[in-house]
């Protein structure tokens, strides 16, 4: 069994908002509950992680929509179960998790049109992180490992992810065509008319380019991991 707890509540983490504070707790448990080296299924273990936190000050609140501002918090969990076979030659992992992060302060910002955390703080038009902006998501995965040596692993993995708002990159991409970027990530690309969210690129009728973001993403990953 392995227990880990990380907690913090000092300092300020938001760019350009020095009076906003954040508290957070991140807790994990790992438990090996089966170990029979001589059997085909020789080991089983699971991990459970729970995260909780919030922000307050600077126009947001931990306790719901109050005079201090809209609720800005984080609640999430992950759970995985792993199986080892044939004297640890093969491994199979099943798992997934969910998050709820109004305010989106822990959501990784999609790098749309060159956006970064600094540009998003200046009111990016592509994926906003305004106080109280809703974001909920969940994912599930299945992973198969072949470990012929202690120092090398071949991995095949399938992931399914879903978000409550468009977030994952679609086939249309999240980068404007060459020459259509205005040169600053917080500006609309091809900004020469009325916004038209239905178009996938710069239109000929004066529309504004929008990234192709989707609510669902499916991935197949093939990896080789080597330890030195």
N, C-alpha and C positions, 0 to 999 in steps of 0.2 A: 504494500500500500504506500502511496505517495500523496501527500497533501501540500498544496501550495496556495498561499494567499498574498496578494499584492493590493495595497491600499494607499491612497494619497488624498490629501485635501488642503495642500498648501500651494500658493503660487497662482499664476494666471497663465492660461493657455491660448487665449484668443488674440489674434493679431488685431491691433488698433483698438482693442476694448480693454484697457488696463484695469477697469473696475469690475470685471466679470470673473468669478471664481468657479472652480470645478471640484467636485468630490467624486471619488470612484472606488469601487471595490471589485477585484477580479479574483475568483476562487476556483481552484481545480482539484479534483480527486482522481487518482489513477489506482485501479485495483486489479491485480491478477488473481482470478478466482478459480483457475483450473491449470494444473501442471502435471501432465502424464507423458514424460519423454518417450516412452516405449510405444505409445499408441500413434495411429495415423494423425488424429487430431490431438496435438501434444500440448498446446497452450491456448488459453483464452483470457482476455483482459478487457476492461472498459475504462473510458475516461468520461468525466462529467465536469463541465465548466459553466459557471454562472457569473454574469457581470451585471453590475447595477451602479448607477450614478446619476448626477444631475449638474446643472449649471445655475448660478444665481447672480444677480447684479447685472448692471448694464442693459436693463430692459427685458430680462427674462427671470423666471422663477422656478424653483424646485417643486412647488406645491400646487400646480394647476394654474389656470388663468386668473391671476390676481392683479392687484394694482401694480405689483412689481413687474408684470409682463406675462406673456404666455409660458406654458410649461415647456421646459427644455430638459429632457432626461434621456437615460439609456437603460434598457433592460434587455438582456439576451442570454442565451444558453447554447451549448453544444454538447452532444453526446455521441460517442463513438464506441463501437465494439470490434475487437480484432481477434482473429483466429489464426493460429499457426499450424502448419501441416508438415508431416514427413520430416521430422527433426529440424524444424524451422527453415526448411527449404522454400516453402511457399507461405504467403500470408494473404488474408482476406479481411478487409475493413469495411464496415457499414456504419453510416452515421449521417448526422445533419444537425441543423440548429435554426434558431429564429432570433430576430432582433426587432426592437421597437425604439426608434431614436428621433422623437420630435425635436426639431431644431437642426438635425442632421450633423451635429458637431463632431461625431465620430465616424460618419460615413465617408469612405474614401472618395474624393472628388474625381469624377471622370475627367481625363486630360483633354477636354474638348477645346479645339482651336487654341491649344497651348495653355490652357488654364492651369493654375496652380493654387495652392492655399492662399497665397498673397493676392492673386487677382480675384479669387472668389470673395475675399473680404471686401472688395470694392464693388459689390453688387453685380456679379456675373449674370448675364441674361440666360445662360444655357442650362445650368443646373443650380438653382438658388439654394442658399443656406441661411434663409431669413429666420428670425425667431419664430418658433412654433411650426415651421414647415414640416409636414408629416413624412415619415419614411418607415415602412415596415417591410421586412424581407425574411425569406426562409430558404434553406437549401438542403439538398440530400446528395450523398455520394456513395459510390461503391468502388473499391480499390483492390486490385490484385497485384501482388508482388511475387517476383521470382528472385531468390537470393542465393545464387550458386556459391558465393564466397562471402566472408564477413565484410569485405570492403566494397562490394558492388551489389546494387539492387536494380532490377528492371521492373518498371511500374507501368500498369495500364489503369486508367481511372476514368469514370464517367461522373459528371456533375450536372445536377439540375438546380437552377436558381430562379427565384421569382421575387419581384419587388412590387410594392403597392403603387409606385410611380415609374414612368419610363426611366431606366437607369443603365441597362446593359447595351453594349454597342451592337447595332444591327448591321445588315449587309450594306446599307448606304454609307456607313462609316461616320466618324465623328470629327473629320478634318476637312475643311473647305478645299475646293479645287485650287490648283496653283493660280496665284494672282488675285484670288478673291478675298484674302484675309486683309482686314483693315490695318493690321500691324500691331494691335493691342488686344490681348485676350478678353478684356471685359467689354469689348465692343461687338456689335453684330457684324458678321462677315457679310459682304455684299449689301450693306445698309444703304439702299437707295430707294426705299419705298415702304409700303405698309407691310408689317410682319405677316407671313403666310405659313403657319406651321405645317400645312399639308405637303409642302414641297420638300424634296429630298436634297436639292442643291440650289444653286443660284438660278432663278427663273428669268425668263425674258420679259416678264411683265412688271419688273420692278420689285419683286418679292425679296424677302430676307432669307438667307440660308439658315437652316436649322439642322442640328445633328440628328442622325437616325438612332434614336434610343428606344429600347424595347423593355417590356416588363419581365420577359422570360429569357433565360439563356440556357443552352445545353452545350456542354463541352466534353470532348474526348481528349484526354492527355496521355501521351506516351513519353516516359522519362527514363533516363539512365542516371543513377546516382552513384558516385564513386567517393570513397573516403581515402584521404591521404594521411 
